[in-house]
Amino acid sequence: MKSLLIFILVFLVACAAGQTTEQKFTPPPGDEPADIKTLIDRGQIWLQAEQTTTTGLLKDVKFLKTHEYFRFRKLIRDYAVTGNTTIITIDEPGEHLTVNGTIKDKDGKPAANALMYIYQTSSKGWYSDKAYHISGMEGDHRHARLFGYLRTDANGKYEFETIKPNGYPGSELPAHIHVFVEFTPASGTQNLGTEIQFEDDPRLTSTMRERSKNEGAHICRVKRGADGVLRVETDLSLR
């Protein structure tokens, strides 16, 4: 009887360990199932007819399951809105956060019509709704569930609404929002790849803070507005 109980205990522990492993990575999407194809086709028709915007699609709960698919992401890029966007649905768990600032070119002038790509983890620290990370080459970068594209306005300003992300489970890395910028003036392309991190993050130890600064991350102060929404303001400089 004792041996049986030990066997059952070991089996349950092994199962739990297996589930944890399965939750760490999920494969990137394959071919579009029929329901995904229908949704993406519908979104494309709406965008072409100007019946909605990419912000509208990203806020729409029905389209959440399309976010990891390349064709949907290309639509969000191709029809990127100008000035501000929202990359979460109204029921996304977490504290609402608004991020804004100005993007400047390498000469310090506002970069108008620069294309921003942003993506991040959820309030659980997950890039997917199925696991912490998406496996495969550039898995998180290419398929993260919370993502968006937008273009800066004529004054180089940008703003997006999201939730404050959490750090990866089982990791010491601070929470962050990935930001990539493409700017193509007549003088030649200027790019930027960086992270927005948060001053109040307990993972930002003195050692980690120094590492983040050396890697070019923007460590930002988080303020809470009268409406209860968290706000971060940071200007970005292209190279």
N, C-alpha and C positions, 0 to 999 in steps of 0.2 A: 504494500500500500504506500509506504514511504517512497519507494522508488518511482511509483507511478506519479505521485505528487511532484517529485523533483522533475520528472520528465515533462509534466504539464507546465511547470513553472519555466523551465528552460525553453520550451516551445513558445510560450507566450512572449518571453523576452525577445526571442529570435524574430517573432512576427512583428513586434514593435520596432525592432531595429530595422527590419526590412521595410516597414512603412516609412520610417524616417528617411531611409535612403531613397525611396521612391519619390518622396516629397521634395528632395533637394533639386532634382532636375526633371524637366519634362521636355520631350522632343519638340522641335519646331514643327509648324503645321505642314501637312502634306498638300495634296490636291484639294481644291475647294469642294466640299460636299454641296449637294443641291441647294440646301437652305442658305448656306453661306453665299453661294453664287447669286442666288436670287436677291439677297439683301444688298450685296455690293453693286449689282446691276441697278437696283432701285436707287441706291445712293448716288450713283453716277448720273442717272437720269435727272434726279432732283437738283444736283449741282449744275448740270448743263442748262437746265431750265431756270436756274436761279430761284428754285423753290425752297432752298435751304442753303446753309453755309457749312463749311467743314466744322465749325464750332457746334452747329446744330447736330451734326452726325456724331461728334465725339460726346455730346451730352445725352444722346439718345440711348437708353438702356438696351433697346432691341439690337443695337449695332455693337455692343460690347464683345460679342463672340466673334466679330469680324476683325477685331483690332490686330490680331497677330498675323493676318494674311497680307501678303505683299501687295496685292492689287488694291486693297482698301487703303493701305498706308500710302501708296502712290497717289491715290485720289486726294488724300489729306495734304500731301506735299504739293501736288499740281494746282490745287484750288486753295492754297493757304490764304487765310484772311490777313488783313493788315491791321496793325496796332495792338489788338488784344484778342485772346481766345480763352477758352475753358477746356481743360482736358479731362474733366471728371463728370460723371453723372450726379444728379442731385442726391442719390442715395449711397454714394461712395463713402465707406467708413473712414473716419479720421478727422483731424482738425483742418478746417478750410484755411487755405493759405493763398495770398496774392503776392506775386513776384513782379516787380517792374524796374525799369531803369532805362538807360540810353546806351546804345551801341555806337562806339566811335571807331573810325578808321585809323590806320597806322599814323596818320598825321594829326589825330586828335579831333577830327571833324565828325559830326553826326553821320552815321552810315544809313542812308535812306534805302528802303526796299531790300535790306539784308534779310536772308532767309535763316530763320532759327529752327532747329530741331531739338526738342526737349523730350526726355523720358526719365522715368523714375520707378522706384518701388512703391508698393502700397503701404498702408499703415502697419502691416505685418512684416514689412521688409521683403515682400515677394515681388518679382517682376511679372510672374504669371499668376493666374487664379488657380493653377494646378500645382505649382511648386515654387521654390525660391528662385530658381534660375531656369532659363531655356537653354538646352544643350545645343551643340553644333557651332559652326563658325559664326561669330558675331551674334550669337543667339539672343542675348538680352538687348543688344544694340538694334537688332533688326526686327524684334518681335515683342518687345515689352508692351504690356497691356495698357499702361498709363503713358501716353505719348501725345505729341502734337507738333504741328508746324505753324509758324506764323511769320509774317514779314513786318519789319519795322516801318513806322510811318515816315512822313517827310522829314521829321526832326530826329530820326534814328531811335525813337522811343518804342518800347515794347511793354506788354503786360500780359500775364497769364494767370488764370485761377486754377488751383489744384488742391491737394491736401498735403500736409506735411508728411514726408516719407519717413520710414523707419530704416534702421540699419539692417544689414543681412543677419538672419538668425545664426548664432554660433560664430560670429565674426567680431573683430575689434574695430573694423572700419567704420568711420562715422557715416551717418545718414547723408544722402546727397541727391541732387538733381543733376543729371547729365545735360550739358548744353553744348550744341555744335552750331556754329554760324558760318554761312557762306556769303561772301560779298564780292561782287564782280564789277567794279568800276572800270572806266576806260584804261586806267593805269595798270590793271592786272588784278587777278583774284587774290583776295585776302580771306584767311580762314581763322577759326578759333575752335578749340576743343577744351572745355573746362568743366568744373563741377561747382555747384552752389552748395555750400555746407552751412551749418547753423551754429552760431556762437554758443547757444545754450545746450549743445549736445554733450552729454556726459562722456561719450566716447572720445571727445576731443581732448585727450590728455596733452600735456606739454610736448611729449614726443610726437604724438600724432598731429598736433597742431603745426609743429615745425615741418613735418613731412608734407602736410597738405599745402603749406605755403611754398615749399620748394617745388611742388608739383604744379603750382599755378592755380590752385583752387581758390574760390572766393568764399571766405568765412564771413558770414553775414549776421548782423544783429537782427533778431526777430522781435517785432513790436506787435502788440495786440491793440487793434482799433476799438473805438467805442461800440462798434457793432459786434465785437467779439471775434472778428476775423483776424488771423495772424497776417502780418505783412513783412515783406523783405524788399529792400531797395538796393540794387547793385548795378553799377555801370560796367560795361564790358568793353575791352579794347582789343581790336583786331591786330593781326601781325601780317 
